[in-house]
């Protein structure tokens, strides 16, 4: 999954990417997010720290790319309807969040919030990519004639992420109950978009 920082030079080795991703999950599984370090991942993966830093600028970026999504994240397939696309996108996000664990994501987000430079980098990379995906979903709906105008992508991002993060991280509720929540989220957002209620 890790493919963030490639910028020329030798081709990336998939074996190294896979080893790093596996090591991140193993270290977190054994020691939690607090025990996750680049040194520990390098030792577990059998790679140098330089190999990790060629891919990621920080422990936080490495964790986010492995557990949530990297810079190659793509839009879900076109389902043929706005609501269907919103369900597919919400399912994609929910699966990533649920698979990461509440404690890990709480620690990761706290790190990002505490460091202005890190927060800026995350906003310009991972969050920007997610907003691009959301924009793609809305543009499809505009082309179908379901939606008249494209609202602020940040508002849509908040409407999708808010309930999912609240349920899975803040409230730490049962992930098995996410599907009906996703259906509700998609229905409410689709209704707001088709009625042109969003800024």
C-alpha positions as CSV (number, residue, x, y, z in Angstrom):
1,X,0.0,0.0,0.0
2,X,2.9,2.3,0.7
3,X,3.8,4.5,-2.3
4,X,4.0,8.0,-1.1
5,X,7.4,9.6,-1.8
6,X,8.7,8.1,-5.0
7,X,10.3,10.9,-7.1
8,X,12.8,9.4,-9.5
9,X,15.9,7.3,-9.1
10,X,15.7,3.6,-8.9
11,X,12.4,1.9,-9.3
12,X,10.6,1.1,-6.0
13,X,10.8,-2.4,-4.7
14,X,7.4,-3.9,-3.9
15,X,9.0,-6.3,-1.5
16,X,10.3,-3.5,0.6
17,X,6.9,-1.7,0.5
18,X,5.2,-4.9,1.6
19,X,7.7,-5.6,4.4
20,X,7.3,-2.0,5.8
21,X,3.5,-2.3,5.7
22,X,3.6,-5.6,7.5
23,X,6.0,-4.4,10.1
24,X,3.9,-1.3,10.9
25,X,0.9,-3.5,11.5
26,X,2.9,-6.0,13.6
27,X,4.6,-3.4,15.8
28,X,1.2,-1.6,16.4
29,X,-0.4,-5.0,17.2
30,X,2.3,-5.7,19.8
31,X,3.2,-2.3,21.2
32,X,0.4,0.0,20.2
33,X,0.8,3.3,18.4
34,X,2.8,4.7,21.2
35,X,5.4,2.0,20.7
36,X,5.6,2.5,17.0
37,X,8.9,4.0,15.8
38,X,10.8,4.1,12.5
39,X,13.6,2.2,14.2
40,X,11.2,-0.6,15.3
41,X,9.6,-0.8,11.8
42,X,13.0,-0.9,10.1
43,X,14.3,-3.7,12.4
44,X,11.1,-5.7,11.9
45,X,11.0,-5.2,8.2
46,X,14.6,-5.9,7.7
47,X,15.2,-2.6,5.9
48,X,17.2,0.5,6.6
49,X,15.7,3.6,8.1
50,X,16.8,5.4,4.9
51,X,14.5,3.0,2.9
52,X,11.6,4.1,5.1
53,X,12.5,7.8,4.8
54,X,12.7,7.6,1.0
55,X,9.0,6.6,1.1
56,X,7.7,8.6,4.1
57,X,8.6,11.9,5.7
58,X,7.6,10.8,9.2
59,X,6.3,8.1,11.4
60,X,2.8,9.6,11.1
61,X,2.9,9.7,7.3
62,X,4.0,6.1,7.2
63,X,1.2,5.0,9.6
64,X,-1.5,6.9,7.7
65,X,-0.3,5.5,4.3
66,X,-0.2,2.0,5.6
67,X,-3.4,1.9,7.6
68,X,-5.7,4.3,5.9
69,X,-4.7,5.4,2.4
70,X,-1.6,6.4,0.5
71,X,-1.2,9.0,-2.2
72,X,-2.4,6.6,-4.9
73,X,-6.0,6.4,-3.4
74,X,-8.6,6.2,-6.2
75,X,-12.3,7.0,-6.4
76,X,-14.7,4.1,-6.0
77,X,-16.2,2.7,-9.2
78,X,-19.1,4.6,-10.7
79,X,-22.3,3.0,-9.5
80,X,-24.6,5.0,-11.7
81,X,-26.2,7.1,-9.0
82,X,-25.1,9.8,-6.5
83,X,-26.4,7.8,-3.6
84,X,-24.7,4.6,-4.7
85,X,-21.4,6.5,-5.2
86,X,-21.7,8.0,-1.7
87,X,-22.4,4.6,-0.2
88,X,-19.3,3.1,-2.0
89,X,-17.1,6.0,-0.9
90,X,-18.3,5.8,2.7
91,X,-17.8,2.1,2.8
92,X,-14.2,2.6,1.5
93,X,-13.5,5.1,4.3
94,X,-15.2,3.1,7.0
95,X,-13.3,0.0,6.1
96,X,-10.0,1.9,6.4
97,X,-10.9,3.5,9.7
98,X,-12.3,0.3,11.3
99,X,-9.2,-1.6,10.2
100,X,-6.9,0.9,11.8
101,X,-8.2,0.8,15.4
102,X,-9.5,3.6,17.5
103,X,-6.4,3.9,19.7
104,X,-4.1,4.1,16.8
105,X,-6.1,6.7,14.9
106,X,-6.6,8.8,18.1
107,X,-2.8,8.9,18.6
108,X,-2.1,9.6,15.0
109,X,-4.6,12.4,14.8
110,X,-3.3,13.9,18.0
111,X,0.2,13.9,16.6
112,X,-1.0,15.6,13.4
113,X,-2.9,18.3,15.3
114,X,0.1,19.0,17.6
115,X,2.5,19.8,14.8
116,X,1.7,22.7,12.5
117,X,4.1,21.6,9.8
118,X,2.8,18.0,9.9
119,X,-0.8,19.3,9.8
120,X,-0.1,21.4,6.8
121,X,1.5,18.5,5.0
122,X,-1.4,16.2,5.8
123,X,-3.8,18.8,4.5
124,X,-2.0,19.2,1.3
125,X,-1.6,15.5,0.6
126,X,-3.9,13.0,2.2
127,X,-6.8,15.3,2.9
128,X,-6.5,16.9,-0.5
129,X,-6.6,13.6,-2.3
130,X,-9.7,12.6,-0.4
131,X,-11.3,15.9,-1.4
132,X,-10.4,15.2,-5.0
133,X,-12.2,11.9,-4.8
134,X,-15.3,13.5,-3.3
135,X,-15.2,16.1,-6.1
136,X,-15.1,13.3,-8.6
137,X,-18.2,11.7,-7.1
138,X,-20.1,15.0,-7.2
139,X,-19.0,15.8,-10.8
140,X,-20.4,12.4,-11.9
141,X,-23.7,13.4,-10.3
142,X,-23.6,16.8,-12.1
143,X,-23.0,15.0,-15.4
144,X,-26.0,12.8,-14.7
145,X,-28.2,15.8,-13.9
146,X,-28.7,14.7,-10.3
147,X,-26.9,17.8,-8.9
148,X,-26.9,21.4,-10.1
149,X,-23.8,22.8,-8.4
150,X,-20.7,21.5,-6.8
151,X,-20.6,22.5,-3.1
152,X,-17.5,23.1,-1.0
153,X,-15.6,19.7,-0.9
154,X,-14.5,20.4,2.6
155,X,-18.2,20.5,3.8
156,X,-18.9,17.2,2.1
157,X,-15.7,15.7,3.6
158,X,-16.9,16.8,7.0
159,X,-20.4,15.3,6.5
160,X,-18.9,12.0,5.4
161,X,-16.1,11.7,7.9
162,X,-17.8,13.2,10.9
163,X,-20.3,10.4,11.6
164,X,-17.9,7.6,10.7
165,X,-15.0,9.0,12.9
166,X,-17.4,9.7,15.7
167,X,-18.8,6.2,15.7
168,X,-15.6,4.3,15.2
169,X,-13.1,6.5,17.1
170,X,-14.7,8.9,19.5
171,X,-17.5,6.6,20.6
172,X,-15.6,3.4,19.8
173,X,-18.9,1.6,18.8
174,X,-19.4,-1.7,17.2
175,X,-18.1,-1.7,13.6
176,X,-20.7,-4.3,12.7
177,X,-23.3,-1.6,13.0
178,X,-21.6,0.7,10.4
179,X,-23.5,-0.5,7.3
180,X,-26.9,1.1,8.3
181,X,-25.0,4.2,9.4
182,X,-23.5,4.4,5.9
183,X,-26.9,4.1,4.3
184,X,-28.2,6.9,6.4
185,X,-25.1,9.1,5.7
186,X,-25.4,8.5,1.9
187,X,-29.2,9.2,1.9
188,X,-28.9,12.4,3.9
189,X,-26.0,13.8,1.8
190,X,-27.6,12.9,-1.5
191,X,-30.8,14.5,-0.4
192,X,-29.0,17.7,0.6
193,X,-27.0,17.8,-2.7
194,X,-30.0,17.2,-4.9
195,X,-31.9,19.9,-3.1
196,X,-28.9,22.3,-3.4
197,X,-28.8,22.8,0.4
198,X,-25.1,22.8,0.9
199,X,-22.8,25.9,0.6
